[in-house]
Each structure stands twice: as C-alpha cells, then as structure tokens.
Amino acid sequence: MNVLLSYPRSGNHLVRFFIELLSEIPTFGCDENIHDVPIYKNVFPKTIPFNIGNFAVDEIYRKFHTFPDKYVKKLLFIVRNPREVLLRHLNYKFQLEGWCGYDSYFESVDYYNNFNGEKHIFFYEDICNDKVKFIKELYAFLCIDNEPKLQYVLDNIDELFELSKQGTGRSWGGVNSTSVNFYYVKLNGDAKLKFDNYIQSKLLTNKYEILKTKYNL
C-alpha cells in the first residue's frame, strides 16, 4: 500500500490533486469518510486533464491522518508548522481539555522517522513557496515517465494551484489562510502561553529535530 500521511489541514488534498494529475492514477481518501472521493471526481470551474485510465490497485496512494496499521510500501509525508496547523484545526483556538487530537501530529512524525521503506517528506511551506521544486520532487518520487504531462503542469502551475482549491464535491476544510504565518500571530494572552508550553513540552525529546530545525522551535 502507498500512503499519503499528514495531519489535517496540511495540504493533503493539494498533493493528491497533483499526484492524480501527474500520474493519471486516482488517490483514495480516508476509509472512514465516504465523501472523501478521488480528486478527479470533483467538479472544477475548468476542465483539468487528469486522464484517469487503467491502473493497478497497488499504485494508488491512500490518504491517512493517523499512521496506518497496515503494511506500507511507499510513504509520502506532509508536515506543516505545528504553530499553524494545530491552531487551524480548531479554528484559531488552542484547547487541551477534552481534546487529544494534537498528539497524533507528533505520532505521525514518529511514524515517518521510524519508517524504513521508501519515503519522502514535503513541508507545506515549501510547497507554497517553491511550486516548481515541489512538482519536480513529486514527479521524481512517483517514478512517472510522462514528460509531456510534467511540462503541462509546470507551464500552468499557478493556475493549477488555484484550481486545486476550487473543486466541489469533496470532504475537506477549505483554504482559509493567506500566508504560511497566519494563525499563531492571532493567538495571545493565556491561550498563547498554554500553547507555547504544550509545544515546548513535546520538543523536550530529541525525536523532533526535524521540526525544531525547520521551524526554529
């Protein structure tokens, strides 16, 4: 099984859009969500040449928000700054009481670090800030041999990124932020102190050097 792993609101749908467009193979959403359909089945304001045809089941990437408990052949992992994505998931708020979902963010990082198969990590911020590099890295990891489709994506990259936000008929949270530093700056007072303390408590271990280095935490 091929897996696309991320915490919610980290750009999973965006990456699925380009996996399907480049590979011409559908992606599957979370098993428990019947509305999380392959991206090419969405309705877009403009025709997009997904060209989904015949494919082998073992080539499909499947979306997970918690690490899978099955055999994984290839792993694509998307990470977003915890200061942004954890706040985004509860709509600008930080809440520990009665809520344990934040831990799955760090558990997914653990899973990626411990995974011994073929894997690649994408940082959400890098996807947004260097679209061409993202597309070329994704194309290479997927082991695709379709240069005309790659060139089409590169030639129309800005338009395609915008179109990826506009598909209807899928289950997702939409695009709210206008930058990669959008939510944390809105937090203040006691809530900010509690949030910072929570993040720092997680980073006391040396398991999360990848986060500390990337996000200067």
C-alpha positions as CSV (number, residue, x, y, z in Angstrom):
1,M,0.0,0.0,0.0
2,N,1.2,3.5,-0.8
3,V,0.3,6.1,1.8
4,L,-0.1,9.9,1.8
5,L,0.2,10.8,5.5
6,S,-0.5,14.2,7.1
7,Y,-2.2,15.9,10.0
8,P,-5.5,17.5,8.9
9,R,-5.2,20.9,7.2
10,S,-1.6,20.3,6.0
11,G,-2.2,20.3,2.2
12,N,-3.2,16.7,1.7
13,H,-5.8,17.5,-0.9
14,L,-3.4,19.7,-2.8
15,V,-0.8,17.0,-3.0
16,R,-3.5,14.4,-4.0
17,F,-4.5,16.8,-6.8
18,F,-1.1,16.8,-8.3
19,I,-0.5,13.1,-7.7
20,E,-3.6,12.3,-9.8
21,L,-2.7,14.9,-12.4
22,L,0.9,13.8,-12.9
23,S,0.4,10.0,-12.5
24,E,-3.1,9.7,-14.1
25,I,-3.9,7.4,-11.2
26,P,-6.6,8.2,-8.6
27,T,-6.0,8.7,-4.9
28,F,-8.3,7.3,-2.2
29,G,-9.5,9.3,0.8
30,C,-9.7,8.3,4.4
31,D,-11.5,4.9,4.7
32,E,-14.0,6.2,7.3
33,N,-15.1,9.1,5.2
34,I,-17.3,8.1,2.2
35,H,-17.4,11.7,1.0
36,D,-13.6,11.8,0.6
37,V,-13.6,10.8,-3.1
38,P,-10.7,10.8,-5.6
39,I,-9.9,14.4,-6.6
40,Y,-10.6,13.9,-10.3
41,K,-14.2,13.2,-9.4
42,N,-14.6,16.7,-8.1
43,V,-16.2,19.4,-10.2
44,F,-13.8,22.2,-11.2
45,P,-14.6,25.5,-12.9
46,K,-12.3,24.4,-15.8
47,T,-11.6,21.1,-17.4
48,I,-8.5,19.5,-16.0
49,P,-6.7,16.7,-17.9
50,F,-6.5,14.1,-15.1
51,N,-6.8,11.4,-17.9
52,I,-7.5,8.7,-15.3
53,G,-7.5,5.4,-17.2
54,N,-6.4,1.8,-16.3
55,F,-4.3,1.4,-13.2
56,A,-3.1,-1.2,-10.8
57,V,-4.6,-1.1,-7.3
58,D,-1.1,-1.2,-5.7
59,E,-0.2,2.1,-7.5
60,I,-2.9,4.0,-5.7
61,Y,-2.0,6.4,-2.8
62,R,-4.3,6.3,0.1
63,K,-4.8,9.3,2.5
64,F,-4.3,8.9,6.2
65,H,-4.4,11.4,9.0
66,T,-3.2,8.9,11.6
67,F,-0.5,6.5,10.9
68,P,-1.6,3.3,9.2
69,D,-1.5,-0.1,11.0
70,K,-1.0,-2.0,7.7
71,Y,2.0,-2.8,5.6
72,V,3.1,0.3,3.7
73,K,5.3,0.1,0.6
74,K,5.9,3.8,-0.1
75,L,5.2,6.8,2.2
76,L,4.7,10.4,1.3
77,F,4.5,12.6,4.4
78,I,3.3,16.2,4.5
79,V,4.3,18.4,7.5
80,R,3.0,21.9,8.4
81,N,4.3,24.1,11.1
82,P,2.7,22.9,14.4
83,R,2.2,26.5,15.4
84,E,0.0,26.9,12.4
85,V,-1.7,23.6,11.8
86,L,-2.7,22.8,15.3
87,L,-4.4,26.1,15.7
88,R,-6.0,25.9,12.3
89,H,-7.6,22.5,13.1
90,L,-9.7,24.1,15.9
91,N,-10.3,27.3,14.1
92,Y,-7.8,29.7,15.7
93,K,-8.1,28.3,19.2
94,F,-5.9,26.2,21.4
95,Q,-7.7,23.7,23.6
96,L,-6.3,20.8,25.5
97,E,-9.1,19.9,27.8
98,G,-11.4,17.2,26.4
99,W,-9.2,17.0,23.3
100,C,-6.4,14.7,22.5
101,G,-6.1,15.1,18.7
102,Y,-2.9,17.2,18.8
103,D,-0.8,14.2,19.9
104,S,-1.5,12.5,16.5
105,Y,0.6,15.2,14.9
106,F,3.7,14.2,16.8
107,E,2.8,10.5,16.4
108,S,2.8,10.9,12.6
109,V,6.3,12.4,12.8
110,D,7.4,9.4,14.9
111,Y,5.9,7.1,12.2
112,Y,7.8,8.9,9.4
113,N,11.1,8.8,11.4
114,N,10.8,5.1,12.1
115,F,9.6,4.1,8.6
116,N,12.3,2.0,6.9
117,G,10.8,1.8,3.4
118,E,10.9,4.3,0.5
119,K,9.7,7.7,1.8
120,H,9.7,11.4,1.1
121,I,8.8,14.4,3.2
122,F,7.2,17.6,1.9
123,F,6.9,20.7,4.1
124,Y,3.7,22.6,3.5
125,E,5.5,25.9,3.5
126,D,8.0,24.7,0.8
127,I,5.1,23.5,-1.4
128,C,3.6,27.0,-1.2
129,N,6.8,28.9,-1.6
130,D,8.5,26.9,-4.4
131,K,5.9,25.2,-6.5
132,V,8.2,24.2,-9.3
133,K,10.5,22.3,-6.9
134,F,7.6,20.6,-5.3
135,I,6.2,19.4,-8.6
136,K,9.6,18.1,-9.8
137,E,10.2,16.3,-6.5
138,L,6.8,14.7,-6.5
139,Y,7.2,13.6,-10.1
140,A,10.5,12.0,-9.3
141,F,9.3,10.2,-6.2
142,L,6.3,8.8,-8.1
143,C,8.6,7.3,-10.7
144,I,6.5,8.6,-13.6
145,D,7.5,8.6,-17.2
146,N,5.3,11.2,-18.7
147,E,7.3,14.2,-19.7
148,P,4.5,15.9,-21.7
149,K,2.3,15.9,-18.6
150,L,5.1,17.2,-16.4
151,Q,5.7,20.0,-18.8
152,Y,2.0,20.8,-18.9
153,V,1.8,21.1,-15.1
154,L,4.9,23.3,-15.0
155,D,3.6,25.6,-17.8
156,N,0.3,26.1,-16.0
157,I,1.5,25.7,-12.4
158,D,0.0,28.9,-10.9
159,E,-3.4,28.3,-12.5
160,L,-3.5,24.7,-11.4
161,F,-2.7,25.6,-7.8
162,E,-5.6,28.0,-7.8
163,L,-7.9,25.4,-9.5
164,S,-6.9,22.8,-6.8
165,K,-8.7,25.0,-4.2
166,Q,-11.9,25.2,-6.2
167,G,-13.0,21.6,-6.6
168,T,-16.5,20.9,-5.2
169,G,-18.0,17.6,-4.2
170,R,-15.3,16.5,-1.7
171,S,-14.9,16.5,2.0
172,W,-12.3,18.9,3.2
173,G,-11.7,22.0,5.3
174,G,-11.1,24.6,2.5
175,V,-8.4,27.2,2.3
176,N,-8.6,29.9,5.0
177,S,-5.1,31.2,5.4
178,T,-3.5,33.7,3.1
179,S,0.1,33.0,4.2
180,V,2.2,30.4,5.9
181,N,2.2,32.5,9.1
182,F,-1.4,33.2,9.7
183,Y,-2.8,31.6,12.8
184,Y,-0.1,31.8,15.5
185,V,0.2,35.6,15.3
186,K,-3.5,35.9,16.2
187,L,-3.0,34.0,19.5
188,N,-2.3,36.0,22.6
189,G,-2.6,36.1,26.4
190,D,-3.1,33.0,28.5
191,A,-4.0,30.9,25.4
192,K,-0.7,31.7,23.8
193,L,1.2,30.8,26.9
194,K,-0.5,27.4,27.2
195,F,0.0,26.7,23.6
196,D,3.7,27.5,23.7
197,N,4.2,25.4,26.8
198,Y,2.5,22.5,25.1
199,I,4.7,22.7,22.0
200,Q,7.8,23.0,24.1
201,S,6.9,20.0,26.3
202,K,6.7,17.9,23.1
203,L,10.0,19.2,21.9
204,L,11.9,18.2,25.0
205,T,12.7,14.9,23.4
206,N,15.2,14.6,20.6
207,K,12.7,12.8,18.4
208,Y,11.6,16.0,16.7
209,E,14.8,17.6,15.5
210,I,13.3,17.8,12.0
211,L,10.6,20.2,13.4
212,K,13.0,22.2,15.6
213,T,15.3,22.8,12.6
214,K,12.7,23.6,10.0
215,Y,10.5,25.8,12.2
216,N,13.1,27.2,14.6
217,L,11.2,25.9,17.5
